[in-house]
Every structure is written in structure tokens, then in C-alpha cells.
Amino acid sequence: TMEGEEMSVFSIAVCPYNSNRILAGGMGKIWWSEDRGYTWNHSQRGLPNVPIQSMVCMGGRTNQWLVGTRLGIYISKNSGGHWARTSESIGAADVTVMISILMNPSGSRSRYLTRGKNCILATDAHSGDLLYSFDSGTTWYRYSDWKCRLWSLWAGPNPTDGVLLGGTSSDGLFSVKISDLFSFFKLRHQAENPDVWE
């Protein structure tokens, strides 16, 4: 437990490659544990004093973490040592959900992202738009042409033939094949980012 601390916890994440590492998002602060919650450290340098609403640990062996706030998305490339805003390109965003998909992992036949790249998907509570990054959270894009407002996301465990589920504000649940989603991303961005796509 986080002894001696009075805090609200707005989000929790477990790193996909290290189940001993747990992140907890508070008010302008990230707590993390390397021993399944027995002891905790905290980080806040560079984070705004607002609730940490969503978090992602990158798949693969990396020290890169992302958090979503009502002021946008922040990235740390050194396990929480320092944070910087990374979502300027998409404007204002209230990021309540973020998920990571490791595309083309070792042994995969994925024909989309180059090996070891993470696609990060997020939702903007202000607009209901889908936010996405296919370079592990460094550059962000906004897709606004959904016929519904997105509120929640879930991705199947297999990036090559899994599905993405999206919960909406008034139109129920929808699903899309992850391969179809990445075909769309590739069509939309291959010309400007040829080194990212296979």
C-alpha cells in the first residue's frame, strides 16, 4: 500500500511485459511499483496538476510510458523520471482511455507496422474522436469521421487477427478488425511516414 499518502487513484495499469510493474494515476502524479504493489515510488516532474485518467506501458522492453489527462497526453521515456506533453498536434483533448497494441512482434507475420512499433489508441471525451499514434506515442493524429462518440476501447490479444471494440455514448458497441484499422492507417499515412510501414 501507499503508506502515509492520502490520494485519489483515477487509473491503474499493469505493464504487459512485466506483471510485477503496476502504475497508479493520481492528481498530477504517477505512482509505480516493481513488486506487485508491496512498495511504491512516485513521479510528477513535468505533469500538470490534474487527474491522470489513463496510462500505458509500452509493449516490449522499453522504459516509455504514456498518460492521458484532461489537458492531453504526456510521455516519459525514462520510466517516469520526466514527463513532456506529446499531443500538441491534435489540439485540446480530454484523454480518458488509452490502449497499446504491439504490432509485428517477434514471430508475427503482421504486414503493417515495422517490428517493435506500438500503436496507441485513445479517446477524447470532449469530441468522442479516436486519437492514435503509430510511433509509440511520439506523434499523434485525430480521426473525427466516426458516426458515433467513442467512450471506451478494448483490443483483442492478437494484433494480426484480433478485433477492436469501441463503446459509444449512445450507439452501443461496435467492433472492427485490427487488420482493417491498420490498413486504413497505412493508406492514410504511408506516403508521409514510409519508414514506419512495411
C-alpha positions as CSV (number, residue, x, y, z in Angstrom):
1,T,0.0,0.0,0.0
2,M,1.0,3.7,-0.4
3,E,1.6,4.3,3.3
4,G,1.4,7.8,4.6
5,E,-0.3,9.1,1.4
6,E,-3.8,10.5,1.1
7,M,-4.6,10.3,-2.6
8,S,-7.3,9.6,-5.2
9,V,-6.4,6.9,-7.7
10,F,-8.0,7.6,-11.1
11,S,-6.4,4.9,-13.2
12,I,-4.4,1.7,-12.9
13,A,-2.2,-0.1,-15.5
14,V,-0.1,-3.3,-15.4
15,C,2.8,-3.4,-17.8
16,P,2.3,-6.1,-20.4
17,Y,5.9,-7.4,-20.4
18,N,6.4,-7.2,-16.6
19,S,3.4,-8.1,-14.4
20,N,5.4,-7.0,-11.3
21,R,5.2,-3.4,-12.5
22,I,2.0,-1.6,-11.7
23,L,1.2,2.1,-12.4
24,A,-1.4,4.1,-10.5
25,G,-2.5,7.6,-11.6
26,G,-3.3,10.2,-9.0
27,M,-3.7,14.0,-9.1
28,G,-0.8,15.2,-11.2
29,K,1.3,12.3,-10.0
30,I,2.1,8.7,-11.1
31,W,2.9,6.0,-8.5
32,W,4.6,2.8,-9.7
33,S,5.6,-0.4,-8.1
34,E,8.1,-3.0,-9.3
35,D,7.0,-5.7,-6.8
36,R,3.2,-6.1,-7.5
37,G,2.2,-3.3,-5.1
38,Y,4.3,-4.0,-2.0
39,T,6.4,-0.9,-2.3
40,W,5.8,2.3,-4.3
41,N,7.7,5.2,-5.9
42,H,6.2,8.3,-7.4
43,S,6.8,10.7,-10.3
44,Q,5.4,14.1,-11.1
45,R,8.1,16.2,-12.8
46,G,6.5,17.7,-15.9
47,L,3.0,16.5,-15.2
48,P,0.1,19.0,-14.8
49,N,-1.8,19.0,-11.6
50,V,-4.9,17.3,-13.0
51,P,-6.2,13.7,-12.7
52,I,-4.2,11.0,-14.5
53,Q,-7.1,9.4,-16.3
54,S,-5.4,6.7,-18.3
55,M,-2.0,5.1,-18.7
56,V,0.0,2.9,-21.0
57,C,3.3,0.9,-20.5
58,M,4.7,0.1,-23.9
59,G,4.8,-3.5,-25.0
60,G,8.3,-4.9,-25.5
61,R,11.4,-4.0,-23.4
62,T,11.2,-0.2,-23.1
63,N,11.1,2.5,-20.4
64,Q,8.5,4.5,-22.3
65,W,5.2,5.3,-20.5
66,L,2.2,7.4,-21.6
67,V,-0.6,9.1,-19.5
68,G,-3.8,10.7,-20.6
69,T,-5.2,13.8,-18.8
70,R,-7.9,16.4,-19.5
71,L,-5.0,18.5,-20.8
72,G,-3.8,16.0,-23.3
73,I,-1.2,13.2,-23.5
74,Y,2.1,13.2,-21.7
75,I,5.1,10.9,-22.4
76,S,8.0,9.7,-20.3
77,K,11.0,8.0,-22.0
78,N,12.8,7.2,-18.8
79,S,10.3,5.2,-16.6
80,G,8.6,8.3,-15.2
81,G,11.8,10.4,-14.5
82,H,10.5,13.3,-16.5
83,W,7.3,13.9,-18.5
84,A,6.5,16.1,-21.5
85,R,3.3,16.8,-23.4
86,T,3.3,14.9,-26.7
87,S,-0.2,15.6,-28.2
88,E,0.2,19.2,-29.4
89,S,-0.6,18.1,-33.0
90,I,-4.2,17.1,-32.1
91,G,-5.1,20.2,-30.1
92,A,-7.1,20.1,-26.9
93,A,-8.0,16.6,-25.8
94,D,-9.6,15.1,-22.6
95,V,-8.0,11.6,-22.8
96,T,-9.9,9.2,-20.7
97,V,-8.9,5.9,-22.3
98,M,-5.6,4.6,-23.9
99,I,-4.6,1.2,-25.1
100,S,-1.4,-0.1,-26.7
101,I,-1.1,-2.7,-29.5
102,L,2.4,-4.1,-30.2
103,M,2.4,-4.6,-33.9
104,N,4.6,-7.1,-35.6
105,P,6.2,-8.6,-32.5
106,S,8.8,-11.3,-32.8
107,G,7.4,-14.2,-34.8
108,S,4.4,-12.2,-36.1
109,R,3.5,-12.0,-39.8
110,S,1.9,-8.6,-39.5
111,R,2.3,-6.6,-42.7
112,Y,1.6,-3.2,-41.1
113,L,3.9,-1.6,-38.7
114,T,7.7,-2.3,-38.6
115,R,8.9,-4.7,-35.9
116,G,8.6,-3.5,-32.3
117,K,6.4,-0.4,-33.0
118,N,3.4,0.2,-30.7
119,C,0.2,1.6,-31.9
120,I,-1.5,3.7,-29.2
121,L,-5.3,4.3,-29.4
122,A,-7.1,6.8,-27.2
123,T,-10.4,8.5,-26.9
124,D,-11.1,12.2,-26.5
125,A,-14.1,12.8,-24.1
126,H,-14.6,16.3,-25.5
127,S,-15.3,15.2,-29.1
128,G,-15.6,11.4,-29.0
129,D,-12.9,11.2,-31.6
130,L,-10.4,8.4,-32.0
131,L,-6.8,9.5,-31.3
132,Y,-3.9,7.4,-32.5
133,S,-0.2,7.2,-32.7
134,F,1.8,4.5,-34.6
135,D,5.3,5.6,-33.4
136,S,4.8,4.5,-29.8
137,G,3.2,7.8,-28.7
138,T,5.6,10.4,-30.1
139,T,3.3,11.7,-32.9
140,W,-0.5,11.9,-32.6
141,Y,-3.4,12.0,-35.1
142,R,-7.1,12.6,-34.8
143,Y,-9.8,10.7,-36.6
144,S,-13.2,12.5,-36.4
145,D,-15.3,10.7,-39.0
146,W,-16.9,8.2,-36.8
147,K,-20.7,8.2,-36.8
148,C,-20.7,7.9,-33.0
149,R,-18.9,9.3,-30.0
150,L,-16.3,6.9,-28.6
151,W,-16.1,6.4,-24.8
152,S,-14.2,3.2,-24.3
153,L,-11.8,0.9,-26.2
154,W,-10.7,-2.7,-25.9
155,A,-8.3,-4.7,-28.2
156,G,-8.0,-8.4,-28.6
157,P,-4.7,-10.1,-27.6
158,N,-3.6,-11.0,-31.1
159,P,-2.8,-7.9,-33.2
160,T,-2.7,-9.7,-36.5
161,D,-6.3,-11.1,-36.5
162,G,-7.9,-9.6,-33.4
163,V,-10.7,-7.1,-33.0
164,L,-11.0,-3.6,-31.6
165,L,-14.2,-3.0,-29.6
166,G,-15.5,0.5,-29.1
167,G,-18.1,1.7,-26.6
168,T,-20.1,4.7,-27.6
169,S,-22.2,7.4,-25.8
170,S,-25.5,6.4,-27.5
171,D,-24.9,3.9,-30.2
172,G,-24.0,0.8,-28.3
173,L,-20.9,-1.3,-29.0
174,F,-19.1,-1.7,-32.4
175,S,-16.2,-3.9,-33.5
176,V,-13.6,-3.6,-36.2
177,K,-10.9,-5.9,-37.2
178,I,-7.5,-4.6,-36.1
179,S,-6.1,-5.6,-39.5
180,D,-8.7,-3.4,-41.2
181,L,-8.0,-0.5,-38.9
182,F,-4.3,-0.7,-39.7
183,S,-5.0,-1.0,-43.4
184,F,-6.8,2.3,-43.1
185,F,-3.9,3.9,-41.2
186,K,-1.4,2.6,-43.7
187,L,-3.5,4.1,-46.6
188,R,-3.8,7.4,-44.8
189,H,-0.2,7.8,-43.7
190,Q,2.2,5.6,-45.7
191,A,3.3,8.5,-48.1
192,E,4.3,10.8,-45.2
193,N,5.8,8.0,-43.0
194,P,7.3,5.4,-45.3
195,D,9.8,4.2,-42.8
196,V,7.1,3.2,-40.3
197,W,5.1,0.9,-42.6
198,E,6.2,-2.4,-44.2
